[in-house]
Amino acid sequence: MNNKTLFKTILIYIGVVALLVSSYSLLCIPYASNLAQNGDVLLRNLWAAVFWLTLILGYGTFFIVELSRKKTTTKTKKGKKALPGIIKFYSNSLAKVVDIIFAVSIILILVLQFINGINEYLSYALLSTSLFLFHMHCFVNGENYRWIANKNNKELKQQ
């Protein structure tokens, strides 16, 4: 793996971890809200900052990879315009797994909304999981993932 591909792969991992942290920062909302009702808003503001900063970091790293991909593909060839990852489903084997789990989590959220007495923390956990899976659905069905995966496969075959 050359240095440029390694750097882009590291950026992808940083983006995924940042989106994971952003999504699961929602789990702290009930605790931070209880503290805020007692006048302690510092933790609530801290978790809001963590959510937004990691969300920006995650999509910022994906944007850098996007710019690199566009720069590389315009040098080599211009393909036909592909659908964005948010619209595509089941575009590869990893996307199939992510899309199915995402659909199950959405169905669970909808079913649990009709059950009285459901644990509030469980709702936040499902919401956090669904949000992360939505981010991953957009990424693994998108062109950046396909581009990185193809580049890594080509370099492995050359070795």
Secondary structure by P-SEA (a helix, b strand, c coil): ccaaaaaaaaaaaaaaaaaaaaaacccaaaaaaaaaaaccaaaaaaaaaaaaaaaaaaaaaaaaaaaaaaaaaaacccccccccccccccccaaaaaaaaaaaaaaaaaaaaaacccccaaaaaaaaaaaaaaaaaaaaaacaaaaaaaaaaaaaaaac
